[in-house]
Amino acid sequence: MIRLAFVIPALDQSGAERQLTLLATALPKEHYQVHVFALNHGGYFEQALRDAEIPCTIIGKCCRFDPRVPWRLRRALKAFSPHLIQSFLFAANTCVRLPGVAPSTRPPLIISERCVDSWKSRWQLTLDRLLAPRAAAVTANSESVSRFYRSLGVSDQQLHVIPNAITPDTQPLSRDAARNRLQLPDHEFVIGFVGRFAPQKRLSDLIWAFHMLQLTHPDLRLALIGDGPQRTALQEFADHLGCAERVTFCGHQSAAAALCPAFDCFVLPSDFEGMSNSLMEAMLSGIPCIASDIPANQELVQHEYTGLTYPVGESLLLARAIQRVRENQSLAAELAANARSFVTTHCSSEQLVRNHQQLYTTLLNR
């Protein structure tokens, strides 16, 4: 029985937390004893883990730089005595690599990087470089994330690309039921987005593209599911452009993936990503997808095959892509079918588990 410790800042409803939960619950229980340690607090996925009989320990971090956390985590890990430690996201990745945090048995440390973290400040990037040698392995969920961390000094021997997996949390709603839930009219062509309202998502580009289209196409509506620091600014921007009545801010929705059938197309305009869960969920839902042409998106959306891409920041070209999907139903249906087939084949939970088991076996046999 391999004792495996997962460490993450929190268990909120977000991408890294979703992947941790999927992996933890899918690993064969006859071979793995999994224990999850959350530095800050529990959250949405805590109950799913406990329902799967996976224990969760909340370390209780009370501020950004809480000096008690490394000591508390060390004590908790020592009590569990793991054979492997795998962490997710910057705070947890940093904490587990601090000298003295891992138990004296020194189990291999696996650092999981989820995004092209261009947001990181100089001190954070410096810390990543200094602590890089302390990890036995670094997993990246896309080739673009792998290249980013290779540029920071992570060696080829440490890096392992393991793509995200997608498994519906709930049965998708029908188009009518999803529209009723979001209060969207049946007759409108709905452009959708699901995610955090943060600067890197470039939602102002999407609102500007929508504004240009709706001037000549009054049946269009933009539906934005999620929340975040830019919500007020985006609402004000839509109002300034005069299209606020056609933009629906749906707020945070639990099980948002089940609502994707409400959309006629899905747009992800980000300027950086790792491997977007919301994009994968939209592709699995069988709706045509349009994404900015950043490398991480291009690993999922192959232009003219599994979706359409456009140059990041180019709202006019985004508007043209949306118009193509709206006016060419056969193209939209072909893109949607190819996208669903792609994620079903290449992004399964079985592959996620198999790839991690191979990595675990390699590290334990060194």
Summary of the structure (lengths in Angstrom):
residues: 366
radius of gyration: 21.2
end to end distance: 17.7
largest distance: 67.2
contacts: 1249
relative contact order: 0.12
helix: 45%
strand: 19%
